[in-house]
Every structure is written in structure tokens, then in C-alpha cells.
Amino acid sequence: MSADHPDHAFDSAKYRQVLGHFPTGVTVVTAMTDDGPAGMAIGSFSSVSLDPPLVLFCPQKTSGSWTRIKGSGNFCVNILAEDQEDVSRVFASKSDDKFAEIGWKHSGNGAPRITGVLAHIDCEIHDVLDGGDHDIVVGRVTALDVDHEGGPLIFFRGGYGRVTL
Ligand SMILES: Cc1cc2nc3c(=O)[nH]c(=O)nc-3n(C[C@H](O)[C@H](O)[C@H](O)COP(=O)(O)O)c2cc1C
């Protein structure tokens, strides 16, 4: 399948290139597990529903961090500030100890709330839907707050940027 030529093999490089033109904010989705904190950088976060309050994110099915978050049953969405590119890089890595150099405290549901984020959203896992090589995780919001006002970290065409208003 191809967007231009339905008979040809799907061009994954073109998929990445085109979808990279859609800018996203950057979040780190965290959870507390029996063997310590887990977390991964997530750009696929979105609000879904106000009543009931639902949000979603889409982790790769093979992600070790997602497997651990899923096992915990709840998570915290940390919305990164424009000065947290280094935090995003840590949580996009495959490191065994992503929290080694990261300041955090327990959020209301026990998941790590990272120091310096713009806002946090505590959730319990409401549903996990099939999304191809990713899962679509629907979270029910249990608590949320703005931590400080400021600009968000942006991801666009494979690089980091800031909002200029
Ligand atoms: C800006 C940004 C956004 C990302 N968004 C996602 C995402 O929405 N879903 C996903 O599965 N991976 C996403 N990733 C990649 C994961 O963070 C990365 O594969 C994961 O942390 C790997 O660690 P793990 O092996 O411990 O799961 C993103 C990476 C970056 C830099």
C-alpha cells in the first residue's frame, strides 16, 4: 500500500517524513512499578473526552517501558517545558536507569512527577486498544494540575523547538 501508488510497498521513510511535519508537544509518561520507576518520552499524547475525563497516548507494543507501565495500572503524563530537551533525550533512550539524573517526586497516584514540568496529569488505565505496531492507551484522569507557567517543548521534523508567540 502507498499513499501515491496503492500497488506498491508502503514507503515507511515517507510516512515518517510527512508525519514529522505535524508538530507535537513532548511528554514523559511515567509509572511506579515493583522494580522502580518507569518512563518514556511520548509525542502521541492527546486529550480525548471531558465527561468522563479521558486522554490517550500510543506506545510501541515492544517498548519495555510500556510493558512496565501497563503492569502498574496507572501513570502520570508529565508535560515538558521548553528547557527540558535533555529530559526528553533521557526518556527517549533505552537506558536501564533513566531516573538516575532526574529530579522527581511521587504524584498522587504514586507515579513519578518530574521536576520542572509545565503540568502533570495522573491517570488510571481505562482501556488498551489495538493500533497496529502500537497500542492506543486510554487513561481516565484522576488528578491534574499546572506546575508552572512557561513555554512548552516542541518536536518538529525530527528536532526540538520552542513556541514563539
Ligand atoms: C519527542 C519524542 C516523542 C516520542 N513519542 C513516542 C510515542 O508517542 N510512542 C512511542 O512508542 N515512542 C515514542 N518515542 C520514543 C520512545 O520514547 C522510546 O522508544 C522509548 O523511550 C524506548 O525506551 P524503552 O525501550 O524503555 O521503552 C518518542 C521519542 C521522542 C524523542
PDBQT file of the ligand as one rigid body, heavy atoms in Angstrom, charges set to zero:
ROOT
HETATM    1  C1  LIG A 201       9.811  13.622  21.007  1.00  0.00    +0.000 C 
HETATM    2  C2  LIG A 201       9.627  12.124  21.101  1.00  0.00    +0.000 A 
HETATM    3  C3  LIG A 201       8.352  11.582  21.075  1.00  0.00    +0.000 A 
HETATM    4  C4  LIG A 201       8.164  10.197  21.159  1.00  0.00    +0.000 A 
HETATM    5  N1  LIG A 201       6.892   9.705  21.116  1.00  0.00    +0.000 NA
HETATM    6  C5  LIG A 201       6.695   8.367  21.181  1.00  0.00    +0.000 A 
HETATM    7  C6  LIG A 201       5.368   7.844  21.144  1.00  0.00    +0.000 A 
HETATM    8  O1  LIG A 201       4.375   8.567  21.054  1.00  0.00    +0.000 OA
HETATM    9  N2  LIG A 201       5.222   6.496  21.206  1.00  0.00    +0.000 N 
HETATM   10  C7  LIG A 201       6.309   5.646  21.326  1.00  0.00    +0.000 A 
HETATM   11  O2  LIG A 201       6.113   4.441  21.376  1.00  0.00    +0.000 OA
HETATM   12  N3  LIG A 201       7.565   6.129  21.374  1.00  0.00    +0.000 NA
HETATM   13  C8  LIG A 201       7.776   7.461  21.312  1.00  0.00    +0.000 A 
HETATM   14  N4  LIG A 201       9.047   7.959  21.364  1.00  0.00    +0.000 N 
HETATM   15  C9  LIG A 201      10.179   7.009  21.534  1.00  0.00    +0.000 C 
HETATM   16  C10 LIG A 201      10.223   6.414  22.940  1.00  0.00    +0.000 C 
HETATM   17  O3  LIG A 201      10.406   7.438  23.917  1.00  0.00    +0.000 OA
HETATM   18  C11 LIG A 201      11.377   5.389  23.059  1.00  0.00    +0.000 C 
HETATM   19  O4  LIG A 201      11.256   4.435  22.033  1.00  0.00    +0.000 OA
HETATM   20  C12 LIG A 201      11.338   4.667  24.387  1.00  0.00    +0.000 C 
HETATM   21  O5  LIG A 201      11.660   5.525  25.467  1.00  0.00    +0.000 OA
HETATM   22  C13 LIG A 201      12.318   3.499  24.367  1.00  0.00    +0.000 C 
HETATM   23  O6  LIG A 201      12.542   3.060  25.702  1.00  0.00    +0.000 OA
HETATM   24  P1  LIG A 201      12.068   1.656  26.249  1.00  0.00    +0.000 P 
HETATM   25  O7  LIG A 201      12.827   0.624  25.455  1.00  0.00    +0.000 OA
HETATM   26  O8  LIG A 201      12.473   1.685  27.672  1.00  0.00    +0.000 OA
HETATM   27  O9  LIG A 201      10.608   1.541  26.071  1.00  0.00    +0.000 OA
HETATM   28  C14 LIG A 201       9.286   9.323  21.275  1.00  0.00    +0.000 A 
HETATM   29  C15 LIG A 201      10.572   9.884  21.299  1.00  0.00    +0.000 A 
HETATM   30  C16 LIG A 201      10.754  11.262  21.212  1.00  0.00    +0.000 A 
HETATM   31  C17 LIG A 201      12.141  11.838  21.221  1.00  0.00    +0.000 C 
ENDROOT
TORSDOF 0
